[in-house]
Amino acid sequence: MLTPKQAPRRSRNSHYAISVRQESVRLVESGWSQQAVRQQFGLGHLALLAWLQCYGTAVYAQMRRKQFTAVQKQHIAQELLDGRIREDEALFKYELPLKKTLRQWVAAYRASESGRLTAEADPPADASAPLAAQL
């Protein structure tokens, strides 16, 4: 039995010309919001993100929000609390836009430290048994 040949599968966005893809990336890199570009060209969210990753330049890479691990956040908060760095220096050094972010990290660090201290201060229940026997 012969099966008819199927046409090669096209990608979802192959109907957009490369010039449209490059223009949309250029607009985002020049400062347009992604939402405005999507509305201008009638694009979906994931299509524009894929194009930015594929056709984006170093400008797009610099515009992306920097991600920090929990350990990095704790280290930065500790630097601030120890006085080794000021808020404005930390904003510049770690390329953060808001002081609020730093303050949230410091508050979370303090909460985790106070939780750790109270857990260490409470003796285990069986450790008090020998003391009770001595009384």
C-alpha positions in Angstrom: 0.0 0.0 0.0 1.4 3.3 -1.0 1.1 6.3 1.3 1.0 9.8 -0.2 4.0 11.9 0.5 3.5 14.5 3.2 4.8 18.0 2.8 7.7 18.7 5.1 6.5 20.2 8.4 6.8 23.9 8.7 7.6 25.5 12.0 4.8 27.5 13.6 6.4 30.9 12.9 7.8 30.1 9.4 5.1 32.3 7.9 6.7 35.4 9.4 9.5 36.8 7.2 12.9 37.0 8.8 12.8 40.7 8.3 9.7 40.9 10.6 11.5 38.8 13.2 14.6 40.9 13.1 12.5 44.1 13.2 10.5 43.0 16.2 13.8 42.1 18.0 15.3 45.4 17.1 12.3 47.3 18.5 12.5 45.4 21.8 16.2 46.1 22.1 15.6 49.8 21.3 13.3 50.1 24.3 9.8 49.1 23.2 8.0 46.9 25.6 7.5 43.3 24.5 3.7 43.7 24.8 3.8 46.7 22.4 5.8 44.8 19.8 3.5 41.7 20.1 0.5 44.0 19.5 2.2 45.8 16.6 3.0 42.5 14.8 0.2 40.3 16.1 2.6 37.9 17.8 2.3 35.4 20.6 4.3 35.7 23.8 6.4 32.6 23.2 7.1 33.5 19.5 8.7 36.8 20.5 10.7 35.3 23.3 12.0 32.6 20.9 13.0 35.3 18.4 14.8 37.3 21.1 16.8 34.3 22.0 17.5 33.4 18.4 18.1 36.9 16.8 18.9 39.0 19.9 22.2 40.7 20.3 24.3 41.5 23.4 21.9 44.4 24.0 19.1 41.9 24.8 21.3 39.8 27.0 22.1 42.9 29.1 18.5 43.9 29.3 17.4 40.5 30.8 16.9 40.4 34.5 19.7 38.9 36.4 18.8 35.8 38.5 20.4 35.1 41.9 20.4 31.9 43.9 19.4 31.8 47.5 23.0 31.5 48.6 24.0 34.5 46.5 21.1 36.5 48.1 22.3 35.5 51.6 25.9 36.5 50.8 24.8 39.9 49.5 22.6 40.4 52.6 25.4 39.4 54.9 27.7 42.0 53.1 25.1 44.7 53.8 24.6 43.8 57.4 28.3 43.5 58.1 28.8 47.0 56.7 31.2 45.8 54.0 29.1 47.4 51.3 26.4 50.1 51.2 23.1 49.8 49.5 24.0 52.0 46.6 27.3 50.2 46.0 25.4 46.8 46.1 22.9 48.1 43.5 25.7 49.1 41.2 27.9 46.0 41.8 25.1 43.5 41.4 23.2 45.4 38.7 20.0 45.6 40.7 17.3 48.2 39.8 15.7 48.7 43.3 16.8 49.1 46.9 13.5 47.3 47.8 15.0 44.1 46.4 18.0 44.4 48.7 15.9 45.2 51.7 13.7 42.1 51.0 16.8 39.9 50.9 18.1 41.4 54.2 14.7 40.8 55.8 14.6 37.2 54.6 18.2 36.7 55.8 17.4 38.1 59.2 14.3 35.9 59.5 16.3 32.8 58.5 19.0 33.6 61.0 16.5 34.2 63.9 14.8 31.0 63.0 18.1 29.2 63.2 19.0 30.8 66.5 15.8 29.8 68.2 16.1 26.3 66.9 19.6 26.0 68.4 18.6 27.6 71.7 15.9 25.0 72.4 17.5 21.9 74.0 16.1 18.5 73.0 13.5 17.0 75.4 15.6 14.0 76.4 18.6 16.1 77.3 16.7 17.6 80.3 16.1 14.1 81.8 19.5 13.8 83.5 19.0 17.2 85.0 15.7 16.3 86.4 17.2 13.1 88.0 19.8 15.2 89.8 17.2 17.4 91.4 
